[in-house]
Amino acid sequence: MQITLIAVGKTDSAELVKMIAEYEKRLKHYINFKFIILPDIKNSKNLSEAIQKEKEGELILNQIQTSDTVIVLDEQGKQFSSVEFSIFLQKKMNSGLKNLVFVIGGPYGSSDSVYQRSNQRISLSKMTFSHQMVRLFLIEQLYRGLTILKNEPYHHR
């Protein structure tokens, strides 16, 4: 199985970029992982939130294949403990999926079309995080989940 993370816009913080790269490197020891960063929408300051989300949604949907299982990160989605998330990942791997796609929308969230295409919504917390920080948190949780499945000491129970 491959895990793909699709996110909108570049990360401005050099520190976040460095930490994301570190967990990406670690993650690749366990699973095929691809991180797709879509460009920011041009002239977004002149667009309404709805139009910006729609344009971002089109870019996201262009990256998704019909056979992909799509999980959208959303504050209203299902929450997991780290162990529960590892079990979720194991079930996806056991199901024979080719590509599990996680989507992090832009600053205003995801478009209705992305939600309609998704198979599930998950939430990392009831708190709101910047869409840039969520990238790091998700990649770290993917890594943590896979180390839990391998019974490695990264996660302390």
C-alpha positions as CSV (number, residue, x, y, z in Angstrom):
1,M,0.0,0.0,0.0
2,Q,1.1,3.6,-0.6
3,I,0.1,6.5,1.5
4,T,-0.2,9.9,-0.2
5,L,-0.6,13.2,1.6
6,I,-2.0,16.0,-0.5
7,A,-1.8,19.5,1.0
8,V,-2.4,23.0,-0.5
9,G,0.3,25.7,-0.4
10,K,3.9,25.7,0.7
11,T,5.0,25.8,4.3
12,D,6.6,29.1,5.2
13,S,8.4,28.0,8.3
14,A,11.9,26.5,7.8
15,E,11.6,24.7,11.1
16,L,8.4,23.0,10.1
17,V,9.8,22.1,6.7
18,K,12.8,20.5,8.4
19,M,10.7,18.5,10.9
20,I,8.3,17.3,8.1
21,A,11.3,16.2,6.1
22,E,12.7,14.3,9.1
23,Y,9.4,12.3,9.6
24,E,9.0,11.8,5.9
25,K,12.4,10.1,5.8
26,R,11.5,8.0,8.8
27,L,8.2,7.0,7.4
28,K,9.7,5.8,4.1
29,H,11.4,2.9,6.1
30,Y,7.9,1.5,6.7
31,I,5.7,2.3,3.8
32,N,5.7,3.9,0.3
33,F,4.9,7.5,1.1
34,K,4.3,10.4,-1.3
35,F,3.8,14.1,-0.2
36,I,2.1,16.3,-2.9
37,I,2.2,20.0,-2.2
38,L,-0.2,21.9,-4.5
39,P,0.6,25.5,-5.3
40,D,-1.2,28.3,-3.6
41,I,-4.1,29.8,-5.6
42,K,-2.9,32.9,-7.4
43,N,-4.5,36.2,-6.5
44,S,-6.4,34.5,-3.6
45,K,-6.8,37.8,-1.8
46,N,-9.2,38.8,-4.5
47,L,-11.3,35.7,-4.2
48,S,-14.0,34.8,-1.7
49,E,-13.4,31.9,0.7
50,A,-15.9,29.7,-1.3
51,I,-14.2,30.3,-4.6
52,Q,-10.7,29.8,-3.1
53,K,-11.9,26.4,-1.6
54,E,-13.5,25.4,-5.0
55,K,-10.3,26.2,-6.9
56,E,-8.2,24.3,-4.3
57,G,-10.6,21.4,-4.5
58,E,-10.2,21.1,-8.3
59,L,-6.4,20.9,-7.8
60,I,-6.8,18.2,-5.1
61,L,-9.3,16.1,-7.2
62,N,-6.9,16.2,-10.1
63,Q,-4.4,14.3,-8.0
64,I,-6.9,11.5,-6.9
65,Q,-7.5,8.3,-8.9
66,T,-10.9,6.6,-8.9
67,S,-9.4,3.6,-7.0
68,D,-7.9,5.7,-4.2
69,T,-9.4,5.7,-0.7
70,V,-9.6,9.3,0.4
71,I,-9.4,10.6,4.0
72,V,-10.0,14.3,4.5
73,L,-8.7,15.9,7.7
74,D,-11.5,17.9,9.2
75,E,-12.2,19.2,12.7
76,Q,-15.6,17.4,12.6
77,G,-14.1,14.1,11.6
78,K,-13.6,10.9,13.7
79,Q,-10.9,11.2,16.3
80,F,-8.5,8.4,17.2
81,S,-5.9,7.7,19.9
82,S,-2.5,6.9,18.5
83,V,-3.1,3.1,19.1
84,E,-6.6,3.3,17.5
85,F,-5.0,5.1,14.5
86,S,-2.4,2.4,14.1
87,I,-5.3,-0.2,14.1
88,F,-7.0,1.9,11.5
89,L,-3.9,1.9,9.3
90,Q,-3.5,-1.9,9.8
91,K,-7.1,-2.5,8.6
92,K,-6.4,-0.4,5.5
93,M,-3.2,-2.3,4.8
94,N,-5.0,-5.6,5.3
95,S,-7.8,-4.6,2.9
96,G,-5.6,-4.6,-0.1
97,L,-5.8,-0.9,-0.8
98,K,-3.3,0.4,-3.4
99,N,-3.3,4.0,-2.3
100,L,-4.6,5.7,0.9
101,V,-4.8,9.4,0.3
102,F,-5.0,11.9,3.2
103,V,-6.1,15.4,2.2
104,I,-5.3,18.6,4.1
105,G,-7.3,21.5,2.6
106,G,-6.1,25.1,2.5
107,P,-6.6,27.7,5.2
108,Y,-10.4,27.7,4.8
109,G,-10.7,23.9,4.7
110,S,-11.8,21.6,1.9
111,S,-14.4,22.2,-0.8
112,D,-17.7,20.4,-0.9
113,S,-16.5,18.4,-4.0
114,V,-13.5,17.1,-2.0
115,Y,-15.8,16.1,0.9
116,Q,-18.1,14.3,-1.6
117,R,-15.2,12.4,-3.0
118,S,-13.8,11.4,0.4
119,N,-14.4,8.0,1.9
120,Q,-13.9,9.2,5.5
121,R,-13.1,12.3,7.6
122,I,-10.7,12.2,10.5
123,S,-9.7,14.9,13.0
124,L,-6.4,15.2,14.9
125,S,-8.1,17.2,17.6
126,K,-11.1,19.3,18.6
127,M,-8.6,22.2,18.6
128,T,-7.9,24.1,15.4
129,F,-4.4,24.0,14.0
130,S,-2.9,25.8,11.1
131,H,-3.1,23.8,7.9
132,Q,0.7,23.9,7.8
133,M,1.2,22.4,11.3
134,V,-1.3,19.7,10.6
135,R,1.1,18.3,7.9
136,L,3.7,17.7,10.6
137,F,1.2,16.3,13.1
138,L,-0.3,13.8,10.5
139,I,3.1,12.6,9.2
140,E,4.3,12.1,12.8
141,Q,1.1,10.2,13.6
142,L,1.6,8.0,10.5
143,Y,5.1,7.2,11.6
144,R,4.0,6.6,15.2
145,G,1.2,4.3,14.0
146,L,3.5,2.2,11.9
147,T,6.1,1.9,14.8
148,I,3.2,0.8,17.1
149,L,2.3,-1.9,14.5
150,K,6.0,-3.0,14.4
151,N,6.0,-3.0,18.3
152,E,9.0,-0.6,18.2
153,P,9.8,1.6,21.2
154,Y,9.0,5.0,19.7
155,H,5.5,5.1,21.3
156,H,5.3,4.7,25.1
157,R,2.1,3.1,26.2
